[in-house]
Each structure stands twice: as C-alpha cells, then as structure tokens.
Amino acid sequence: MKQGIPHSALSLGISPCPNDTFIFDAWVNGKLGHTAPAVTCHIADIAVLNDMALRGILDVVKVSAYAYGYVQDTYKLVHAGGAMGRGCGPLIVARSRLIDRTALADPANTIAVPGTLTTANALLCLYQPAAHNRIVMPFDQIMPAVARGDVAAGVIIHEGRFTFMRYGLEMIEDLGAWWESTTGYPVPLGVIVVKRSLGTATAAVVQTTIRASLQMALDNPDHPRAFMQQHAAELDPEIMQQHVELYVNQYTLDLGDEGLRALEYFLSCLRAQRLLA
C-alpha cells in the first residue's frame, strides 16, 4: 500500500456549493483510481461542517476560515481545495439602503448570519463591532427572510451574490471588497483541514489527492456537472458556472505565501477584537 494511504475510508465533509462539488467530484466519485484514498463523503451546510469539525467527527473537512482558528489543535491546514480570493466575499443585503453601516449597530435591527463561526459573521463583526443583534439561520433562508421583513438585513454567501436581486434586495456592503481595500489581502472564506492524528503522510496524500481531483475537473469541466447539479441550491447552469469561475482560482490549487499570510492576518484581526482566543 502506498505510504500515507489509510487502510480504511476517510470521512470527508464538504458543502453543497458548486465550487466544492466541482473540486471534489473526481475524488468522491472514484474517478482518480487506486492512487486516491477511499472516501465517504458527507455534504452539509458550512455551519454544520464547522460544528462537526469542532467535535472532531470528520477526518477531512471544509471549514470556515473563522472556525479554523478554533480547530487548529485538532486539524492541520491543507493548502488546496479551500475558498479564498478577491471579489468573492460575503454581501450585506437589505430591502432598503437606509440600513447602512451605522444602522447595523441599532439594536432594533436584526441581522441574519449563516452561522456563528462563518467568515461572513466574522467579517460583519470586524466591519461593525456594535452589530450585536445577530441571529443565525441557514444561508439559503437568509434572503427570503430579509425580503419578508423578518430581519432588517442579512449577510449572504455562496451563490447569493448572484441572485439577491431576484428578491428585490439592495447590497449595503460587499464585505469582501471592504476587507480587500482595508487590508490589501484576498478574503479567506473557507479552508480544508485534515485530522492531525492521521499523521503527516496521510495529510500529504490528502493534499495531493485534492489537487488531482481539482485538476481533473479543470481539464474536464463538464465531468463534475451532474454532481454539482445534484447538490446545488441554485440549479441555473449559468449561475453554477459563475460560482465556479469566481470561487475556484489560484488559491484553490495552492494557498501559497500570500494566501497563508491572508489567513493568518485574518485570524490575528479576530484575536485583536477578542473574537478568537
């Protein structure tokens, strides 16, 4: 058996978003042959994945960059397969532009976020530290809730940046653009981590496997389509393609020095604001 390949199947957790299913299709669906470790895939909302990582349930898992700060002792960072970039951050949306940065601090205005340990929530806290009236709801319920007036504003992620106009909503702030203009760094959204207890050899195999799976998708972009459609919240092929083009980029293949610096700076900002120990 090749060094680093475990004897039993690895448990993998990814989100249903098109970028994740695009990246992991080849590995999850056995297209890489015997060179890749066997894997059992669990697909869940990012907030659920963050919680599973906190509890150490999965061997390999996609987590929010914010959640990574809480699981570093248990999980090792994989330098491929994550979500980081420019022009791809969370958006704050509302029914009216009257909900501005100052209004977000008003206790009367409830703001929906897609999870306590999501990068979206962390960026909101950095952008407006006084925005305390936040409630958590699944990301795909946020735009309908804002449109109904159940909440004053919402922080949306994933394909929401392509579809919020359908709900008659206004963009109040692009938190990714704000982060980039403030720090100069790309916005770290999510990363792949692997259990440290599996050892460095297995971690290296996981990283190599993820890169091979991504490269196969890049070389054959139609191949992951069925897997993407099976799990996507937004089935419009054009939206899925836009999603992949935005969230799959140079940092997905390799975080590189800039990506690692961006992630560490992000975590340092959270520590400075006492959002992370």
Secondary structure as a PSIPRED ss2 file (coil, helix, strand):
# PSIPRED VFORMAT (PSIPRED V4.0)

   1 M C   1.000  0.000  0.000
   2 K C   1.000  0.000  0.000
   3 Q C   1.000  0.000  0.000
   4 G C   1.000  0.000  0.000
   5 I C   1.000  0.000  0.000
   6 P C   1.000  0.000  0.000
   7 H C   1.000  0.000  0.000
   8 S C   1.000  0.000  0.000
   9 A C   1.000  0.000  0.000
  10 L E   0.000  0.000  1.000
  11 S E   0.000  0.000  1.000
  12 L E   0.000  0.000  1.000
  13 G E   0.000  0.000  1.000
  14 I E   0.000  0.000  1.000
  15 S C   1.000  0.000  0.000
  16 P C   1.000  0.000  0.000
  17 C C   1.000  0.000  0.000
  18 P H   0.000  1.000  0.000
  19 N H   0.000  1.000  0.000
  20 D H   0.000  1.000  0.000
  21 T H   0.000  1.000  0.000
  22 F H   0.000  1.000  0.000
  23 I H   0.000  1.000  0.000
  24 F H   0.000  1.000  0.000
  25 D H   0.000  1.000  0.000
  26 A H   0.000  1.000  0.000
  27 W H   0.000  1.000  0.000
  28 V H   0.000  1.000  0.000
  29 N C   1.000  0.000  0.000
  30 G C   1.000  0.000  0.000
  31 K C   1.000  0.000  0.000
  32 L C   1.000  0.000  0.000
  33 G H   0.000  1.000  0.000
  34 H H   0.000  1.000  0.000
  35 T H   0.000  1.000  0.000
  36 A C   1.000  0.000  0.000
  37 P C   1.000  0.000  0.000
  38 A C   1.000  0.000  0.000
  39 V E   0.000  0.000  1.000
  40 T E   0.000  0.000  1.000
  41 C E   0.000  0.000  1.000
  42 H E   0.000  0.000  1.000
  43 I E   0.000  0.000  1.000
  44 A C   1.000  0.000  0.000
  45 D C   1.000  0.000  0.000
  46 I H   0.000  1.000  0.000
  47 A H   0.000  1.000  0.000
  48 V H   0.000  1.000  0.000
  49 L H   0.000  1.000  0.000
  50 N H   0.000  1.000  0.000
  51 D H   0.000  1.000  0.000
  52 M H   0.000  1.000  0.000
  53 A H   0.000  1.000  0.000
  54 L H   0.000  1.000  0.000
  55 R C   1.000  0.000  0.000
  56 G C   1.000  0.000  0.000
  57 I C   1.000  0.000  0.000
  58 L C   1.000  0.000  0.000
  59 D C   1.000  0.000  0.000
  60 V E   0.000  0.000  1.000
  61 V E   0.000  0.000  1.000
  62 K E   0.000  0.000  1.000
  63 V E   0.000  0.000  1.000
  64 S E   0.000  0.000  1.000
  65 A H   0.000  1.000  0.000
  66 Y H   0.000  1.000  0.000
  67 A H   0.000  1.000  0.000
  68 Y H   0.000  1.000  0.000
  69 G H   0.000  1.000  0.000
  70 Y H   0.000  1.000  0.000
  71 V H   0.000  1.000  0.000
  72 Q C   1.000  0.000  0.000
  73 D C   1.000  0.000  0.000
  74 T C   1.000  0.000  0.000
  75 Y E   0.000  0.000  1.000
  76 K E   0.000  0.000  1.000
  77 L E   0.000  0.000  1.000
  78 V E   0.000  0.000  1.000
  79 H E   0.000  0.000  1.000
  80 A E   0.000  0.000  1.000
  81 G E   0.000  0.000  1.000
  82 G E   0.000  0.000  1.000
  83 A E   0.000  0.000  1.000
  84 M E   0.000  0.000  1.000
  85 G E   0.000  0.000  1.000
  86 R C   1.000  0.000  0.000
  87 G C   1.000  0.000  0.000
  88 C C   1.000  0.000  0.000
  89 G C   1.000  0.000  0.000
  90 P C   1.000  0.000  0.000
  91 L E   0.000  0.000  1.000
  92 I E   0.000  0.000  1.000
  93 V E   0.000  0.000  1.000
  94 A E   0.000  0.000  1.000
  95 R C   1.000  0.000  0.000
  96 S C   1.000  0.000  0.000
  97 R C   1.000  0.000  0.000
  98 L C   1.000  0.000  0.000
  99 I C   1.000  0.000  0.000
 100 D C   1.000  0.000  0.000
 101 R C   1.000  0.000  0.000
 102 T C   1.000  0.000  0.000
 103 A H   0.000  1.000  0.000
 104 L H   0.000  1.000  0.000
 105 A H   0.000  1.000  0.000
 106 D C   1.000  0.000  0.000
 107 P C   1.000  0.000  0.000
 108 A C   1.000  0.000  0.000
 109 N C   1.000  0.000  0.000
 110 T C   1.000  0.000  0.000
 111 I E   0.000  0.000  1.000
 112 A E   0.000  0.000  1.000
 113 V E   0.000  0.000  1.000
 114 P C   1.000  0.000  0.000
 115 G C   1.000  0.000  0.000
 116 T C   1.000  0.000  0.000
 117 L C   1.000  0.000  0.000
 118 T C   1.000  0.000  0.000
 119 T H   0.000  1.000  0.000
 120 A H   0.000  1.000  0.000
 121 N H   0.000  1.000  0.000
 122 A H   0.000  1.000  0.000
 123 L H   0.000  1.000  0.000
 124 L H   0.000  1.000  0.000
 125 C H   0.000  1.000  0.000
 126 L H   0.000  1.000  0.000
 127 Y H   0.000  1.000  0.000
 128 Q C   1.000  0.000  0.000
 129 P C   1.000  0.000  0.000
 130 A C   1.000  0.000  0.000
 131 A C   1.000  0.000  0.000
 132 H C   1.000  0.000  0.000
 133 N C   1.000  0.000  0.000
 134 R E   0.000  0.000  1.000
 135 I E   0.000  0.000  1.000
 136 V E   0.000  0.000  1.000
 137 M C   1.000  0.000  0.000
 138 P C   1.000  0.000  0.000
 139 F H   0.000  1.000  0.000
 140 D H   0.000  1.000  0.000
 141 Q H   0.000  1.000  0.000
 142 I H   0.000  1.000  0.000
 143 M H   0.000  1.000  0.000
 144 P H   0.000  1.000  0.000
 145 A H   0.000  1.000  0.000
 146 V H   0.000  1.000  0.000
 147 A H   0.000  1.000  0.000
 148 R H   0.000  1.000  0.000
 149 G C   1.000  0.000  0.000
 150 D C   1.000  0.000  0.000
 151 V C   1.000  0.000  0.000
 152 A C   1.000  0.000  0.000
 153 A E   0.000  0.000  1.000
 154 G E   0.000  0.000  1.000
 155 V E   0.000  0.000  1.000
 156 I E   0.000  0.000  1.000
 157 I C   1.000  0.000  0.000
 158 H C   1.000  0.000  0.000
 159 E C   1.000  0.000  0.000
 160 G H   0.000  1.000  0.000
 161 R H   0.000  1.000  0.000
 162 F H   0.000  1.000  0.000
 163 T H   0.000  1.000  0.000
 164 F H   0.000  1.000  0.000
 165 M H   0.000  1.000  0.000
 166 R H   0.000  1.000  0.000
 167 Y H   0.000  1.000  0.000
 168 G C   1.000  0.000  0.000
 169 L C   1.000  0.000  0.000
 170 E E   0.000  0.000  1.000
 171 M E   0.000  0.000  1.000
 172 I E   0.000  0.000  1.000
 173 E E   0.000  0.000  1.000
 174 D E   0.000  0.000  1.000
 175 L H   0.000  1.000  0.000
 176 G H   0.000  1.000  0.000
 177 A H   0.000  1.000  0.000
 178 W H   0.000  1.000  0.000
 179 W H   0.000  1.000  0.000
 180 E H   0.000  1.000  0.000
 181 S H   0.000  1.000  0.000
 182 T H   0.000  1.000  0.000
 183 T H   0.000  1.000  0.000
 184 G C   1.000  0.000  0.000
 185 Y C   1.000  0.000  0.000
 186 P C   1.000  0.000  0.000
 187 V E   0.000  0.000  1.000
 188 P E   0.000  0.000  1.000
 189 L E   0.000  0.000  1.000
 190 G E   0.000  0.000  1.000
 191 V E   0.000  0.000  1.000
 192 I E   0.000  0.000  1.000
 193 V E   0.000  0.000  1.000
 194 V E   0.000  0.000  1.000
 195 K E   0.000  0.000  1.000
 196 R H   0.000  1.000  0.000
 197 S H   0.000  1.000  0.000
 198 L H   0.000  1.000  0.000
 199 G C   1.000  0.000  0.000
 200 T H   0.000  1.000  0.000
 201 A H   0.000  1.000  0.000
 202 T H   0.000  1.000  0.000
 203 A H   0.000  1.000  0.000
 204 A H   0.000  1.000  0.000
 205 V H   0.000  1.000  0.000
 206 V H   0.000  1.000  0.000
 207 Q H   0.000  1.000  0.000
 208 T H   0.000  1.000  0.000
 209 T H   0.000  1.000  0.000
 210 I H   0.000  1.000  0.000
 211 R H   0.000  1.000  0.000
 212 A H   0.000  1.000  0.000
 213 S H   0.000  1.000  0.000
 214 L H   0.000  1.000  0.000
 215 Q H   0.000  1.000  0.000
 216 M H   0.000  1.000  0.000
 217 A H   0.000  1.000  0.000
 218 L H   0.000  1.000  0.000
 219 D H   0.000  1.000  0.000
 220 N C   1.000  0.000  0.000
 221 P C   1.000  0.000  0.000
 222 D C   1.000  0.000  0.000
 223 H C   1.000  0.000  0.000
 224 P C   1.000  0.000  0.000
 225 R H   0.000  1.000  0.000
 226 A H   0.000  1.000  0.000
 227 F H   0.000  1.000  0.000
 228 M H   0.000  1.000  0.000
 229 Q H   0.000  1.000  0.000
 230 Q H   0.000  1.000  0.000
 231 H H   0.000  1.000  0.000
 232 A C   1.000  0.000  0.000
 233 A C   1.000  0.000  0.000
 234 E C   1.000  0.000  0.000
 235 L C   1.000  0.000  0.000
 236 D C   1.000  0.000  0.000
 237 P H   0.000  1.000  0.000
 238 E H   0.000  1.000  0.000
 239 I H   0.000  1.000  0.000
 240 M H   0.000  1.000  0.000
 241 Q H   0.000  1.000  0.000
 242 Q H   0.000  1.000  0.000
 243 H H   0.000  1.000  0.000
 244 V H   0.000  1.000  0.000
 245 E H   0.000  1.000  0.000
 246 L H   0.000  1.000  0.000
 247 Y H   0.000  1.000  0.000
 248 V C   1.000  0.000  0.000
 249 N C   1.000  0.000  0.000
 250 Q H   0.000  1.000  0.000
 251 Y H   0.000  1.000  0.000
 252 T H   0.000  1.000  0.000
 253 L H   0.000  1.000  0.000
 254 D C   1.000  0.000  0.000
 255 L C   1.000  0.000  0.000
 256 G H   0.000  1.000  0.000
 257 D H   0.000  1.000  0.000
 258 E H   0.000  1.000  0.000
 259 G H   0.000  1.000  0.000
 260 L H   0.000  1.000  0.000
 261 R H   0.000  1.000  0.000
 262 A H   0.000  1.000  0.000
 263 L H   0.000  1.000  0.000
 264 E H   0.000  1.000  0.000
 265 Y H   0.000  1.000  0.000
 266 F H   0.000  1.000  0.000
 267 L H   0.000  1.000  0.000
 268 S H   0.000  1.000  0.000
 269 C H   0.000  1.000  0.000
 270 L H   0.000  1.000  0.000
 271 R H   0.000  1.000  0.000
 272 A H   0.000  1.000  0.000
 273 Q C   1.000  0.000  0.000
 274 R C   1.000  0.000  0.000
 275 L C   1.000  0.000  0.000
 276 L C   1.000  0.000  0.000
 277 A C   1.000  0.000  0.000
